[in-house]
Each structure stands twice: as structure tokens, then as C-alpha cells.
Amino acid sequence: MNRELRGGWRKKTIGKKDLVVSTYKIRDEKLADNGIKFEILAKKGGIKVRDWVDKRKMDGNIEVSWKYIKAENKWKWDEENSFKVGRICQQLHRIGLYHMDLKPGNILWDKNGEIAAVIDFDECRDEKIWELEDTTNTLSWVLVSSGNDKRFIDGYKSGGTKIGENDIRKKLLKYLTMRQNEGSPTAWIELAKHRLEGYRQEVKSRQLKKNELIEYRANNKNKKIVLVVGAFELLHWGHLEFLKKAKMMGDLLIAGVASDSSRKRLKGESFPLIGEQTRAETLCFLGNIVDGVVIVDEDNVETELGLLKPEVVVTTIMDWEKGVRKVREEEIIKSYGGKIIKIKHLGPQVSSSKLVERVATMKVEQILFGGASKKSMLKVHRRLKINKEVKVENLEKLGNKLKKQKKKIVFTSLSADLFHVGHARFIQKAKSLGDVLVIGLPSNKSLRELKGPGRPIVDETARAWVLSELSFTDYVVVFDERTILKCLEELKPDVFFTVKEEWNQGLVDSPEAKLMQSIGGKIVRSDRMAPFISASKIIDRAAGELIKEKFAGVLKVAKEEPVINADFDPFSPQAQLTAREKGFYEKVWQTAEGMKCVFCDLKEKYIVTEIDGMVLTVALYPYTDGHLLIIPRRHIESMKELSMEEEKVVFELARIGTRLLRKKYGVENSWFLVREGNGIKVGKTVKHLHFHLIPYQPEVIKMTEVKLNILPETVAQSLREERKNG
């Protein structure tokens, strides 16, 4: 209550809304309602509100007026509130007022949800140069008050005023940081969202399209552009050495990433292991080295050379020896005065394709012969200088130093064995949560204990070097322990960022969680940033492609003849459980083609129940355990041949089947499928109308890959008993 009103005063009106200098809550026994809000208007000098209210003192140099405002603050803003705040912000700007403190405490709302008054103009400016600052500052308050940025901007635009959204986004970081420093509990997460969006735009800006190369050249006509072309599959330190060496030859480095189609032409159907867009995006995270990335045909870059006209083209000697680079390309480069630099493979001295083959061979040998090498496949045989490396014993000193600098520290950990885009995105998101990112990297010893024999594929030094070259990485620490607890104890970060699935069990009771709680830190869990790619999947895919290529003939026989018998029995348990998975389902029906219609000759041992000539039975060749069929006894081929009564029975049997599957096997959801028409074209092998009731398994992507465990006859017997007992 001792706050003084400063400076001169102004009172203007927007429609029926007053703009008020300041408002205070006054406690006075003479007032019936404690906490009433008053408008205080002062012309000259300053006045202490308590003195004026309690004693009604009037100074000869001051005029004071007050009135009751029937309105309240809202401390949380929804989408509609955000729109109205944007609109009032624009209306103030239109009359030349830039509030500079338009927060929840300074906006009063009436009972109808409309803005009744804007108050506290102590920080107000009246020069137009403050328009962008005031708009951005107000938007920061919208975000930390649970509001919606898009609706705020819509509200601002509703008055017909243009708004520079990109300029606002650039300045927003400054004002969200102010909100965080003022103690807003939600500012931190909004700040992280804004940073992450900025980081993503930064990465995206490096992804170039072929038709953008002319403009890129024009915008950088005074810069020396270097072009490199490669597959960049299984990105490793050798690639980074190659790229860094190329970057030193000019001002800007453009990386041409081999298209999927060109990789297949050059290396065969087993390539590429990783798609072109994924490989290109991964390179875009190397912002300290790579300035732009464009997808090209690896075996023909004539068009790109003509559009970009790079001063330097860096290639490997092997590309010329194998005919990947052409004489025509050399002629184009020389025609505009460019030059070609030919160098050897750096790093592990192997190409991307050879590296894929090595990884695949390692996995196949491990499967066939058991065991695995205890040495990393890709080992650095010389000391690499890792500028961002910090030792575990120095983490405490680093933490103290950063805290003195008022930096928010984020710690995360990942193995980064066979580095891929999922790792890069994860690190990017971690960085958005604070000012400094420290990455924990398990050593060779630690990773072998965690992942098992055969890992890591890439040596710890090489992995640390790759991580240190990412623009979002500040420090890398290699640790020997099985967990990151020691790192957390020494560093004492503000935020520990981890993968959600690794913390599904025992999070609250974990030593890491207890430590972070004791130091007042936060744990942020995230989904995987690229759930369909991992080192294990890359290894398995490489091995699978190798096996397909080398053992194609053997696999064909194994698939077609799972069991070698003189005569094939289509109704054997082996055939029933493996017909769809092994791919010989059609052979079953080729063998049974001359037999009576299988649905006209239903066996009692497979039937669950029957109502009025409609049968609920198990599928003889199920997609999943518990797969049921509903079949009419009479031989019909189309839905239109069913009577209305038969249609009702079909759905009654579907309800019965669903209930039995839930009670006996815990099936919560099922698919009900009818295939109308005849023959294979509609996926119907038997020319007898039937309906499928298939237990739904969300983890299953391909039905034909499901391994079955329960014989159809066993399912039928158990469901009959369940129906009898139920």
C-alpha cells in the first residue's frame, strides 16, 4: 500500500472502456466489501495511497478522484480471452498507447467475460517504435497465463492492423526469459517450446530443394561455395572429418545426399538402408559444418552443378575410379571456373556401403555362431580432439561455474551407437529446456554391460566426437558406470531429460528421481523422437538384407516347404498354425481345390455354437489366436442372399463371440470383417459367404507375421466350455 504513483497521468476511452493509471485493493472498515478495487487518478507529483484513503489528505498540488470498478482479474486466459487481449492491445496501439505491462493483473473483466478496463499505465510509452516490443511482451503474458498465441494474433489482426509475426517470434525469447526470471511457473515450459520451434526452423532452413539452388547461389554470390556428394549412411566420425576438411576450402558447404533411387542403381536392391529424407535431415543438425543439404542423384549431378556453380567440388578418389563421377561433370565444373579436389576416404577408411556390409556380417555371424567380438568395430586409432569433452571428476566444478553465470543446466544421456536422426532430434529437444546441455555417453565397458555382446559398434571416442560436433551440444562426458547417477550427483543439473519408456517402472523410487527432488531439479520425460529408427533396427535390417541377397534361393525353399513330406496335408496342426506366417496359405487351397467346399463340410470339433443355420466356428488358418468365423450352413456367396432374420443372427453370433473371447482370453477389442464378392481379388479364398471376428492386437502391423500358439481345435473346445458354463 506504500507504492507511489509516478509521473503525469492520462485517461483515454476506447468505446466505453476507461484506461486507468493504477488500481489498488483498499481495506477500509467504512467499506461494506473488503478488497474493493479503486481507480486512482493523479495529475501532479506523487501520493501515498494509504495516506489518501485513510485520512483523505489533499495536497494543494494534487487532484485525486476515485470510483468503484465492477470487474475482476482473470489469472488464467483461455482461447477467447487471448483473442480479446490481442484486440485490446491493438486498440491501444491505434490511439498511440503502448502499455508495456499488459498482464493479467492489469486487465479487468466484467461478469460477461468482456474487458472492462485496462489499468496501471506507469510503464506506458507513446512512441510507435514501442509497438513491436509491447505486442511481444503482451504475447509472453498470454502464453504464461495458459493462453493461445494464435488466437492472440488473430485478435490483434481483427482491427485491420498488420503484424510482423516473424519479428514477434524472434523477440519472444527475450520476454519469456523475463517472465521466467520473474518467477512464472509456466514460463519455463513456454520458453522451451519457443526455443524448440526455433531450433527446428534452424534445421529445416538448411534443407534445400533442387529448384532453390539458383536463388541460393544468387543470395551468396560473394561467397565461395563447396559441394560434396555422398550417401552419408550410418553417419560416423569419418564423414565428419571429410565434411570439415571440405568446409575449410570455402565459405559455405553444401552436402548432396544420394537419393534412394540412385543408391539402388549403384549398390543394388538392398540399399539404401536409411531413406534419403532421414539421411538429409541428420546432416542438417551439423550446423557448425554444413550450411545446406540437397537430395541428388549420386551418379549424376550435372543439373545441380549448373544451378549452384560451386567454386569447389570435393570428391573421393574412389568415386572417379568406380565411374560414379563422370567426365561430363568435370567439364561443367571447369566451364565456369570451378575446381575439383579428389581425396581419400578418411576415418575408418570405408565407404557407407562397405560399412553397412560389415554391420550386417557381424550380426549374421553372431546369430549363426553365437558370441560376439568384445572390441568395437569402428575404433579410432588416433587421438581425436574433442573440444566439448568434460571429465566426470570435473562435473562439479563445471556445474558451480554455470550456476554462478545464472545458466539453467540440462543433462541427458544416450549411447549414440550408429548415430541417427532420432539421436539428433532428442538432443535438440533436450537443449530447448535450458541454457547449457551436458550429454552423458556410456563408455564401451558401460554400453557392453547394458546392451550385451557385440556392442558398441562404434568406439566411445568416435561417438563422443560425433556428439560434440552437433550445434546443440555444449559438453560431452563419457562415464563407466551402468547408470548416470554419479554424473547427476556431481553436476546437479536443473533438468534431467530422459526417454519416457525407460522410466515407466519405478520412477518415483529411483535414486535418480530422489536426487533430482533433493536438489530442486526437474525430470522431463519424452517419447522417442524417431520411434521407427534405432541402432538395433538398423543392425537387424542390414543383416536381413544381407541374408536375403546371399541366401535368396535357400529362403525360397524354406518358405514354400516349411516341412518336407512326401504328401502335403492341408489340415495338419503344422499347416494350421503356420500357413499364413510362412506364406503357403495359397498352397493349402490349391491342394484342397478338388475337395468339397470346406464351409459346406464344417467339422463339429471346430464349431463353437450354432443358431438357426448360422454357425460360429474357429478359423482353420487363423490370423491371430482366437480368430473366429460366422458361416451360413447353406452355400451362398453374397450378402444379398441373406434373409433379414439371418442378418440378425449374424450380429447375435458376433456379440456371443466377442463376449466369449473377452471372458476366456481377455480380448478387449475385435475386428468384424465381411468380404463381399468372389475370389482372391477381394481377399476371399473360399467362395462361400463368411464373416471374420478377429481379436485386435495394436502391436501387430502385419497379420501374416503373427506367430500362433493355440490350435484352432483347442480354441473351439475352450469357447464351447465357456459358453456352457456362462
C-alpha positions, 0 to 999 in steps of 0.5 A: 500500500506504500507504492507511489504513483509516478509521473503525469497521468492520462485517461483515454476511452476506447468505446466505453472502456476507461484506461486507468493509471493504477488500481489498488485493493483498499481495506477500509472498515467504512467499506461494506466489501473488503478488497474493493478495487479503486481507480486512482487518478493523479495529475501532479507529483506523487501520493501515498495511497494509504495516506489518501484513503485513510485520512483523505489528505489533499495536497494543494498540488494534487487532484485525486478522484476515485470510483468503484470498478465492477470487474475482476482479474482473470489469472488464467486466459483461455482461447477467447480471452487471448483473442480479446487481449490481442484486440485490446492491445491493438486498440491501444496501439491505434490511439498511440498507447503502448502499455508495456505491462499488459498482464493479467493483473492489469486487465479487468473483466466484467461478469460477461467475460468482456474487458472492462478496463485496462489499468496501471499505465506507469510503464506506458510509452507513446512512441510507435517504435514501442509497438513491436516490443509491447505486442511481444511482451503482451504475447509472453503474458498470454502464453504464461497465463495458459493462453493461445498465441494464435488466437492472440494474433488473430485478435490483434489482426481483427482491427485491420492492423498488420503484424510482423509475426516473424519479428514477434517470434524472434523477440519472444525469447527475450520476454519469456526469459523475463517472465521466467526470471520473474518467477512464472511457473509456466514460463519455463515450459513456454520458453522451451517450446519457443526455443524448440520451434526455433531450433527446428526452423534452424534445421529445416532452413538448411534443407534445400530443394533442387529448384532453390539452388539458383536463388541460393547461389544468387543470395551468396554470390560473394561467397565461395561455395563447396559441394560434396556428394555422398550417401552419408549412411550410418553417419560416423566420425569419418564423414565428419572429418571429410565434411570439415576438411571440405568446409575449410576450402570455402565459405559455405558447404553444401552436402548432396545426399544420394537419393534412394533411387540412385543408391539402388542403381549403384549398390543394388536392391538392398540399399539404401538402408536409411531413406534419403529424407532421414539421411538429409535431415541428420546432416542438417543438425551439423550446423557448425559444418554444413550450411545446406543439404540437397537430395541428388542423384549420386551418379549424376549431378550435372543439373545441380552443378549448373544451378549452384556453380560451386567454386569447389567440388570435393570428391573421393578418389574412389568415386572417379575410379568406380565411374560414379563421377563422370567426365561430363561433370568435370567439364561443367565444373571447369566451364565456369571456373570451378575446381575439383579436389579428389581425396581419400576416404578418411576415418575408418577408411570405408565407404557407407556401403562397405560399412553397412556390409560389415554391420550386417556380417557381424550380426549374421555371424553372431546369430549363426555362431553365437558370441560376439567380438568384445572390441568395437568395430569402428575404433579410432586409432588416433587421438581425436580432439574433442573440444566439448569433452568434460571429465566426470571428476570435473562435473562439479566444478563445471556445474558451480561455474554455470550456476554462478553465470545464472545458466539453467543446466540440462543433462541427458544421456544416450549411447549414440551407437550408429548415430541417427536422426532420432539421436539428433532430434532428442538432443535438440529437444533436450537443449530447448529446456535450458541454457547449457546441455551436458550429454552423458555417453556410456563408455564401451565397458558401460554400453557392453554391460547394458546392451550385451555382446557385440556392442558398441559398434562404434568406439566411445571416442568416435561417438563422443566426437560425433556428439560434440560436433552437433550445434546443440551440444555444449559438453560431452562426458563419457562415464563407466558406470551402468547408470548416470547417477554419479554424473547427476550427483556431481553436476546437479543439473536443473533438468534431467531429460530422459526417454519416457519408456525407460522410466515407466517402472519405478520412477518415483523410487529411483535414486535418480528421481530422489536426487533430482527432488533433493536438489530442486531439479526437474525430470522431463520425460519424452517419447522417442523422437524417431520411434521407427529408427534405432541402432538395433533396427538398423543392425537387424535390417542390414543383416536381413538384407544381407541374408536375403541377397546371399541366401535368396534361393535357400529362403525360397525353399524354406518358405514354400516347404516349411516341412518336407513330406512326401504328401502335403496335408492341408489340415495338419496342426503344422499347416494350421498354425503356420500357413499364413506366417510362412506364406503357403496359405495359397498352397493349402487351397490349391491342394484342397481345390478338388475337395468339397467346399470346406464351409459346406463340410464344417467339422463339429470339433471346430464349431463353437455354437450354432443358431438357426443355420448360422454357425460360429466356428474357429478359423482353420488358418487363423490370423491371430489366436482366437480368430473366429468365423460366422458361416451360413450352413447353406452355400451362398456367396453374397450378402444379398442372399441373406434373409433379414432374420439371418442378418440378425443372427449374424450380429447375435453370433458376433456379440456371443463371440466377442463376449466369449473371447473377452471372458476366456482370453481377455480380448478387449477389442475385435475386428468384424470383417465381411468380404463381399464378392468372389475370389482372391481379388477381394481377399476371399479364398473360399467362395462361400459367404463368411464373416471374420471376428478377429481379436485386435492386437495394436502391436501387430502391423502385419497379420501374416507375421503373427506367430500362433500358439493355440490350435484352432481345435483347442480354441473351439473346445475352450469357447464351447466350455465357456459358453456352457458354463456362462 
